[in-house]
Amino acid sequence: MRGLLALTALTLAGAAPAFAQDVAQGTAQRDGGISAVSPDGALRVTVTVDGDGRPHYAVTRKGQPLVQPSRLGFLLTDAPKLERNFAIDSHTVSSADTTWEQPWGEWQSVRDRHTELRVRLKETTALARVMDVVFRVFDDGFGFRYEFPGQDNLKTLNIADELTEFALASDGTAWWTPAGEWNRYEYLYNKTPVSAVTQAHTPVTMKLADGTHLAFHEAALVDFAGMWLRRVEGTRFRATLSPASGSARVTRDAPFTTPWRTVRVADTAPQLYMSQLELNLNEPNRLGDVSWFTPSKYVGVWWEMHLDKATWASGDKLGAKTANVKRYIDFAAKNGFRGVLVEGWNVGWDGGWFDNGDAFDFDKPVAQFDMAALSAYAKKKGVHLIGHHETAGGASQYEAQLDDAYRFAAANGIEVVKTGYVTDAGQVDRDWPDGKRTQEWHDGQFMARHHLKVVETAAKYRIAVNPHEPIKDTGLRRTYPNWVSREGARGQEYNAWGVPKNGPDHEANLFFTRMLAGPFDFTPGVLSLEGKNGEPIESTLAKQLAQYIVLYSPIQMAADLPENYAKYPGAFQFIKDVAVDWTDTRVLNGEVGEYVTVVRKAKGTGEWFLGAVTDGTARTTQVKLDFLEPGKRYEAQIYRDGEGADYRTDKRHAIVIERKAVTADDTLSIWMGPGGGAAVRFVAR
């Protein structure tokens, strides 16, 4: 249908007046382009083609410019670029309003309500190549992707780079980490003007001059290179693809679709987190019944290595000795933890393992670790070992062992495997059929393919996967629910040996940036508040508890040493009690990098849990308890900063643990010291 509006399942009664007028007129060609409007009428996306045949899109919000006309297209290594000499061949507009359920997550039920605009672009030259651009416009943002149908003049695309732009209509403030640097995603967040960003990993969060909040990311990153955001000039940004060892950053045969480029749009920072845009842009669950995965907490042989009290390498200081692992299994069983992570259990850690993937074997334990005995001992105690597969960047070497590795894990009762890719960015090993070895990026097309191979193999053996040094989360946990968590930012280990350590604003930054991507295996709960050589962590005790609510993951670690939990039994009780799987999440207040208060409702028990954190500034937050069920009485089990609590002083352990009777009509006043926080459990009585 050319020039006409084709609508599917659209309810006009719920449409905004301007959109309803479009429908009544039977045309979406307004203001010189093809448009689609969000269900609430606030966001309008318009696609145009200029005099040179260059396709552009633009976005307005509440009638005001948000994204100025921005280019679309690709550079190819072996053919003319897909960027000019296009005309709009056809378009359709449709809508959807459905609800689906997650097997685990921050929300059990997710609503997908959007308008879709599909525009077919066709070259006016003899090549006559075709490229579809598909927009989905939600009330809280939009996503778009390219779709390439099968065609004689474009059978294979060798993509040199992407030309997609995001030309913002105004300046503002941005929170971001650099892309293309050696330490992958593991940098502290920069806070700069939007017009001072250089090249950033996504999610990138922004607050524009008028207060509008944006978050740039992508969804459904499958068989494609990850997108970085590079500022070209002023407030105009361009998508650039993670490099590859060859000239083409992506090679795909048509037909295929690219990942979605996503922009969350909100009035406030809390509303950004509440968006489910990326999840909705992923395909439904392909694995079927995944009840074999149980969200849970775990402990492990991990923190002691980061403190240099033990080693990954075999010898006298090996942390994975059978007796030491039994100690952790006993601790887990006594305190209700389902899993015990063990690192350094397998062959490969001796010598220079960094960037040496050839050394590792994933079904051969070292002599000091008795897998058969420990697996049986854990099973007897109602505990499961968590496997650790460190590849040292040897992705191809790992792929060669995948079936053996996961068959071995399943045979020993392992339900979750934590993978690792410790090597500098751009140094991942890729072995080619002709014997050649090249180096790839952690977020390039090769690694996008690799991670799905791992996830699919693990699913075959009913095992969940938690990669560290990963490719970023783009909502694929919807399609592959055994992809349960990952790293992808500065985690707790930087508090052991990092220079500098994670600052007091780190959690408030993460919540509105990295956590917009999905679950983060931050490894919280270091109650000693000490890193290597006794150096202080920039946190209060209560804030360590708040991390379990603020930094969501369906697998949460109690990262500290067992003996340190014995020193703080009151605070440790919250870690034992806190849930990990939720039916509802609500962000009550917050500002990027400053503070946040979030509540989550536990699946199964109906209990609510609250987590609040602040930066280096002390503050009081007023929390209305209207999320509780009206007419019910609850006991609020409160863990908050004590008088004078301050991450900079010897009072960082000051904590008040108290209980109060509350109802939905009440308001809690919570004071947080510098670098502080609070955690609350609400139990119906």
PyMOL commands that set and color helices and strands:
alter all, ss='L'
color gray80, all
select helices_A, chain A and resi 12-14+17-25+194-196+269-274+277-280+303-306+322-335+357-359+371-380+395-399+402-411+445-460+494-497+506-511+514-516+532-534+541-550+562-567+569-577
alter helices_A, ss='H'
color red, helices_A
select strands_A, chain A and resi 29-30+33-37+43-49+55-61+64-71+74-76+86-101+109-123+130-138+141-148+156-162+165-168+172-176+190-193+199-200+204-208+213-219+227-233+236-241+250-253+256-257+260-266+296-301+339-342+384-390+416-420+428-431+437-440+464-467+555-557+582-591+595-602+608-614+619-624+634-641+655-662+667-672+677-684
alter strands_A, ss='S'
color yellow, strands_A
deselect
rebuild
show_as cartoon
